[in-house]
């Protein structure tokens, strides 16, 4: 899994996400932050999330019958401006309303 971030302004980032392996999918969303709430506003998926400290709980709906419910936990965040470099993720992927698979792992930040 890879996530490329393209800053739009101070509150919005365009995210280009690629899943590869057992499940292949690419999508782009424009993520907007408002305090501890996040909004994913297309073009390939729509949804929202709410964060509590290091944990982010998200729900995404794709343009087809797929949707994702996920949990993202920042492992090494520190107080202040250091967000950390290690993210543990778990995504439940649904085809229609049926759980199709679970994607999980640890993502590590790498500068492009």
C-alpha positions in Angstrom: 0.0 0.0 0.0 1.3 3.5 -0.8 -0.2 6.9 -0.1 1.1 9.9 -2.0 0.2 13.3 -0.5 -0.2 16.4 -2.6 -0.8 19.5 -0.4 -3.6 21.8 -1.8 -3.7 24.4 1.0 -3.4 24.5 4.8 -6.5 22.3 5.4 -6.7 20.2 2.3 -4.5 17.4 0.8 -5.0 15.4 -2.3 -4.3 11.7 -1.5 -3.3 9.2 -4.2 -3.7 5.8 -2.7 -2.5 2.5 -4.3 -3.3 -0.9 -2.9 -1.4 -3.8 -4.5 -1.1 -7.5 -3.7 -4.2 -9.6 -2.9 -6.3 -6.6 -3.8 -5.4 -4.1 -6.5 -7.0 -0.7 -6.4 -6.0 2.9 -7.1 -8.0 6.0 -6.0 -7.7 9.7 -5.4 -9.5 11.7 -2.7 -9.3 15.3 -1.6 -9.1 15.2 2.2 -10.2 18.2 4.2 -9.6 18.6 7.9 -11.8 20.6 10.2 -10.5 20.2 13.8 -10.7 16.5 14.6 -13.0 15.7 11.8 -11.9 14.7 8.3 -13.9 14.8 5.0 -13.0 12.9 1.9 -14.5 14.7 -1.1 -13.9 12.7 -4.4 -13.2 12.3 -7.2 -12.9 8.5 -6.6 -14.3 8.1 -3.0 -16.4 10.0 -0.5 -16.6 9.8 3.2 -15.6 11.1 6.6 -13.5 10.3 9.7 -13.2 11.4 13.3 -9.9 11.4 15.2 -9.3 10.8 18.9 -5.7 11.6 19.8 -3.5 9.2 17.7 -6.5 7.2 16.3 -8.5 8.1 13.2 -11.7 6.2 12.4 -12.8 6.5 8.8 -15.5 5.4 6.4 -15.1 5.7 2.6 -17.6 4.9 -0.1 -16.1 4.3 -3.6 -17.9 5.0 -6.9 -18.7 1.3 -7.4 -20.3 -1.1 -4.8 -17.2 -1.1 -2.5 -16.8 0.7 0.8 -14.1 0.8 3.5 -14.3 1.2 7.2 -10.9 1.7 8.8 -8.8 2.5 11.8 -5.5 4.3 11.6 -3.2 4.7 14.6 -0.1 6.9 14.6 2.5 4.8 16.5 5.3 7.3 17.1 3.6 10.7 17.4 5.1 13.1 19.9 3.6 16.2 21.6 4.2 19.4 19.6 4.6 19.5 15.9 6.1 16.0 15.2 3.4 13.9 13.8 5.4 10.7 13.6 6.5 8.4 10.8 4.8 5.1 11.5 1.1 4.4 10.9 -0.7 1.1 11.7 -3.8 0.6 9.6 -6.7 -1.8 9.4 -9.4 -1.5 6.7 -12.5 -3.6 6.4 -13.5 -3.7 2.8 -17.1 -4.4 1.9 -18.5 -5.4 -1.5 -22.1 -4.1 -1.2 -22.9 -4.8 2.5 -20.8 -8.0 2.7 -17.3 -8.1 4.3 -15.0 -9.1 1.5 -11.6 -8.8 3.1 -9.5 -7.0 5.7 -6.4 -5.0 4.7 -3.9 -4.4 7.6 -0.3 -3.4 8.1 2.2 -0.8 9.1 3.0 2.1 6.9 6.3 4.0 7.2 6.9 7.5 5.9 9.3 7.9 3.1 10.0 11.2 1.4 9.4 11.1 -2.4 
